[in-house]
Structures are given as structure tokens and as C-alpha cells.
């Protein structure tokens, strides 16, 4: 009974902290134990299913929200692409993989929590590209998610990671065009600025021609995965090589 009571008190304390993932050192401080004693207790908590070990040297409640856990393993990081579109309600698709943008780690893993197994793909980018996200609370735990504009820009920045149609659906659902263009400029990628400008123009949310943006004379395909064949948009210098709906 005493162990169960202690487990319950620990769960309540971790829930109040709003921090989904903690290091072994942080857990030892929370438990009020020396590192060696804390390791023994933590292993037992994992075995009993009270805690989970999302990555080496880190712990979370087994009942924690998967989005909060995935974005809490590496700092700074945030969920983006299809997972962000799903969070913002601009898609009817369910993300089979949770994409987490960060400047530290790349690779995939499966989070084993009470809610099931959740596949996470960590995408490593330059630190200057980690911006445009917001803090949200899910089941009382803090998570970080790209805002709509950054999710769109990330889709154009990382072609092949999320459907282009989902980015356009998010644009049509409502974004701030100037904010999105500012984000595109911050990436320093001409291709991103050109594709975004064209999509905004098609959606009726942006200028028909670049104003403050200086574009190079090189034409880029709207969809990099398809051949460079189609209508040439002279304003944004994009080859419209696919239908956008």
C-alpha cells in the first residue's frame, strides 16, 4: 500500500509540473533520492508501468500525451508537417508518423506509452530554422507545435515529408500571408519563397507578383518530385508541374 501511495503522489507531482520529459537527474531531485537509489526506484517504476523511458536517460509518465513527450526529448524542438496540420484541424488525415523538427538529432523511434506505440521521426535542421512554434497543453502537459504558417513553410522547405496538398489546404483554411512570407524569407531559400508566393496567389491570399521579395531568375518546379514540365509562372518563377486543389 505504501508503494502504491508513493507512486500516486509521484504521478500527481509530475502532472502538476507540466513537463512531459525529465532527465534522470531531474527525477532524482523530484524523488529526493541520491542518483544510485533513484536509478533503482526509476527502474521499478518503469517495470510497473508508471513511467516510460522515451530515450536513454529520460523518463516520462506512461500516461503522458505522445505529442508532449516527443517534443520534450530534445530541446528546442517542435512538431510540424502533417502532425501540425492535424493539430490545427486543417486536414482529415491522421499522421502515421510524428515529425519533430530540432537542431540536435535525426532518426526515428517508437514511443511506447499507455496510448500505444507512436512512431516519431526527428528531423535535424540548422538552429536558425527552429522558430515559428507555439506552446500548447495536452492533457496538462506542455508540447510545442508549429503554427500554421511555419507548418506550411516547413512542408515547402522539406519536400517529400508531407503532402503539398496539405500545405495548400492549410493556406486555404486561413493563415497570415505576410507572416508566412516573412518565415519563408527567414529560411533563406529562394525555392521556398517562390513556391509559397505562388500558392498564396492561387489561394487569393497574396500578391500576384513579388513586391518586397527579390527573386532569382531560376525557375523551380512546384513539386520537386515530378518532372520539370508544365506552365511557367513568370511572376513567381515556378514551373506548375502539378494540379493544386
N, C-alpha and C positions, 0 to 999 in steps of 0.2 A: 504493500500500500504506500509505503514511504517513497519508493522509487517512482511509482505512478504519479504521486502528488508532485514530486520534484520535476518530473517530465512535463506535467501540465503547467507548472509555474514557469518553466523554461520556455515552453511554447508561447505562453501569454506574453512573456517579456520580449521575445523575438518579434512577435506580431506588433507590439507597441512601438518597436524601433523602426519599422517601415523599411529596414534594409534587408533585401532578399538574400544576399550572399555575404558571408563573413569568412574571414581567414581563420586559421587555427588559432592564431594569437588572439584575435578578437573574441573567439568563442571561449578561450581560456579565461580571458578577462570577464566575460559575461558570466561564466560558471564560477568565477572566484577560485580557480584552481591553478596549481603550478602546471607548466607545459606537459610534463610526463603524466601527471594524474589526469589532466584534461584529455590527453590522447586516448587513454583507456576509457574514459566516460564517453567521449565522442564516438569511438568505435562501437560501443554498446548501443548508443542512441541510433546509430546508422543500422545496426543489426536488428533493432526493434522496429525500424521503420519510422521513427520520429524525425530523424534527419536524413538528408541525402547528401551525397558528395558529388556535386556537379563537375568539379575539376580538382586536380591534385592540390591539396592544401586549402580547399574551400568547402564550406558547408552551407546548407540551407534547410529550411523546413521542407519535409516531404510533401506537405500540403500547399506549398507556395505556388504562386502563379508562374507558369513557364516563361512568359514574356519578361517578368520581373527578374527571374533567375538568369535567363540568357543574357540580358543586358547588364547584369550585375557582376559577371565573372571578370571581364576586362574593363578597365577604365582609361579614358572615356569610351563609351560605345552607345549605339542606339539601333533599334530595329527599324528596317527600312524595306523598300521594294514592296513585294506583294503583301508581306506581313503588315506594313504600314497602311497600304490601301485597304486591307481587311479591317484594321483597327479604326480607320476613318470612315468606314462604311461606303466606300466608293466602288467596291467590287462584290460580286456574288460568289467569287471563288474562295476556297479555303486554302491557305498556304500550307503546302505539304512540307516545306522547309522554312524555318525561321531565319531570315538573313539578318545578321548583326554586323554593322559597319564599325570598324575600330582601327586604330593605328598600331596595334600590338601583335595580333595573332591572326593567322589564316588556317582554315581547316574545318572539318566537320566533326560533330559529336552528337550523341543521343542523350538527352536529359531523361533520367528515369525518376519520375515523380508519381504521386498518388493519382494524378490525372492521366497517366500513361507515359509512353515514350514519345519524346518530342525531338525531331531532328533539327539541329541548329547548324547553319553554315556561317562561319566567321569570315568576313571579307576584310582583308587588311588594306588600308589606303593611307596616303600621306596625312600627317596630322592636320594640315591646313584644310583638308576636305571634311573633317569631322565637325560639322556645325549644322544648324537648322533643325534641331530636335527639341522636344519638349518633355518635361517630366509629367508622368501620369501615374495614377494609383490604381492598381488592380488587386482586388481582394485585400486591400490595405497595404500592399507592398508597392514600393516605388519602382517604376520602369521608365525607360527613355525610348521615345518613338519619334521618328522623323515627322515633321509637319508635312502637310500635303505638298507644298511647293518643293521641299527637299526630296520627298519620295519620288516626285516626277523627275527632278534633276538627276537623282541617283540612277533612275532607270535609263536615262539617256547617257549618263556617264559610264555605266556598267552594262553595255548591251549584252543581251543573252541571259541576264539574270532574272529578268521579269518581262512579261509581255508588253510590247509597245502600246497595244490597245488598252491595257490597264492604266497606263500613264495618261493616255488621251481621255479615258473615261473619268479619271480624277480631275483633269483640266475642265472638262465639261460640267462636272459636279460642282465646281466652284473653287477657284484659287485666286490669289492676288497676283496678277500678271507681272507687275513691276517687281514684286518680291521674288518671284520665280526667276525673272531675268537677272536680277541682282545676284541671286545664288549661282546662276549659270556663269556669269562673269567671274565670280569668285573661284570657279573651278579652273579658270584659265584655259579652257578647252573650246576652240572655235567650233568644233563639231557639235558640242552640246548647245552652244548659243544658237547656232543655225537651226538645228532640229527643233529646239524649243520655240524659237521665233516662228517657225512655220506652223507648228501645232497650235500655238496661240492664235495665229492668224486664221487658221482653218476653223477654230472654235469661235471666232469672232470676239476674242478677248484681248487681242493685241494689235499693234500697228501692222499694216500690210507691208511695210518696209522698215528696215532698221533705222533707228534715229540716233541714239547715243552710242550704239554698238558699232565698232569698226570691224567689218568682216573682211577676211581674205578673199581672194578671187577663186579659191579652190572650191569645187562642188563636192559635197559629201552625200552619200546615199542616206535616205531617211531610215532605212532598215539595213544595217551593215551586213546582215546575214544573207541578203539577197543580191542578185546581180545589179550592177550599176546601169540599169535600163529603166527608162520612164520619162515623165515630163520633167523638164528642168525649170525650177523656180528661180528666176533671175534676181528676185529681191533678197531672198534668204540664202540663195546659192545651195539649194538642196535638190537632189535627184529624187523625185517622188516615185519610188520603185515599188510601192505597195498601196493598197487602198486603206484609208483610215476611216473607221466607222465609230 
